[in-house]
Amino acid sequence: MGESGIKVSVVVPAYNAGQTLDQTLASARGQTYSNLEIIVVDDGSTDDTAAIAARHVAADRRVSVISQANAGVAAARNVGVAASEGEFIALLDADDLWASSKIEQQLAVFATSDPRVALVYTWFALLDVQSRVIKLGPQIDHEGDVLDPLAYYNFIGNGSSPLIRRTAIEEVGGFDATLRARGGQGCEDWKLYFEIAERHHFALVPEALTGYRHTHNNMSSDGLQMLRSRDLCIADLLPRHPALENRFREGRNRLSRVLFHRSIARRRFSEIASLAASIGRYDPAFLIRILRNLPTSTWMALGARRASRRSLQDLRETSFQTPESVSLQRTFNWKALPPRSSGNLSPSDCADSLR
């Protein structure tokens, strides 16, 4: 799909993203749907983020940069949305990638969907540092009225998948930038999706068109902060939906179990203790169930804290269900794109999709 009257605004919040931003912007510029504006919001970076973004600005008239003092990802996204002109907003984190047909396929779903649809998401793939697919995300298919499953968990799974009607974001006031000030940055995506679902329907492109990097250093790797963020969001949302109280509680327990097991696998002993305390305050009976289900090898490793290599391997394998290494022979490929003076990309210039 080439140029059309529908403009899509791609908003890329970036903080010290020098290692990945070039690939991310290449995947945005390489979309088969070309009527885009790409807005990079440099959120106070101290590395070469600004220089990398500037190279893309020089090469492609669709790319622009906004620089600001560090204010957090929610504030950066809101600044980008406010500066944009598109009818649709596509958010893209600075370490994630898109398959080349992502925006085109999402717009096609919008074109054939009920007018109540305000958000179209895709499945995703987990990527390693070389942008290789290591595992496909869950292939869920929640569509239409999705408020109940969203109360339970963020089934979209990341912030780079959805294409959203601009009016839907504006109706809810954008991302909640107060979470950072309240000590609970992390669940801004989930809260926005929920607030949009209060008013609109969702639809799905059932393909893994989003490449999501989940590293030990990104925001979602901080278990305590994620739980704090979830609790703050529930406190804001529950008064409007008391009938969903059990779903919120079940979802909070689900998230806490995942984070607890992940901390064990990574041998973050201080975080394990803090998470256990948080879970115990929220739902003591659930903490007891988690602890009862831990295998003996895990207890031995936790008690010793200096377990042998074999014990640590046992811990990884038995304490929780880790993603298996998947040899898919696929990658989200990207390549440096040539300077662009017109609004059209030839197929040979576009970044490859999954292959």
C-alpha angles and dihedrals in degrees: 000000000000130000119339136162092266113092120201119203115212112203116197116186108199131188118171089334098149095127096057111017096090092058092043094053091045090056091050094047090046096062116131087225102072107182092098140130114205116205119190113197107201102206099202098299119184098194130066095293092114093050093050092048090048091057090056091047089055092048100044127034090208092068123084135167132221116192123201141158112274109283105151135265097285093053091045092053091048091052090051094048092048091053095047130096104198128119087222129042122214114189117206123182114222094246098046132087138213130216108241097251097047100107093039092053093046092051089050089056091049090051092057100034135098110277088243090071110104101161131045117187134183135214115261142216127219112238133204124220091276090055092250119145109249098171139357116239122240113295098226121165109202110157138159114018102015102165095113097052090042090055086058100045146335097265092177086068103202145027099251101063108071129083106202135191108249092227091057092056091047093050092061096041097250126268119346103252091178091076090078093052089048091054095252111102113156112067098064091115094052093048093050092049091050093049091050090048089055087068108022147031129254131223135193141224099207097217133093097250097146123074111207124193113207107188135171089250104050125098097261090058091071101088099188093048091049091053091047090050092049091050092051091049092049090050089055097043105036097071088063093047112033090158089066095055094110092048091051090049094047090048093050090052091048092053093046092052091051092048093046093052092045091054089052091051090051092044093234094159099178091049091049090057093045093048091049089053091049093048091047093053092049100042116356093184091055091051090053090052091050093050094046090055095053111109121240092252090060093051090049092050093047092048096049098039085192098069121165120258089259092054091049090051089051088051092055094047101043110027094073142347105278121195109265117236106259120205098205096152087223133123139179095240124203134175137187107272123221122248111286124213100163133051096250132087121198116227090250090059095054122099112253122257124226110308 
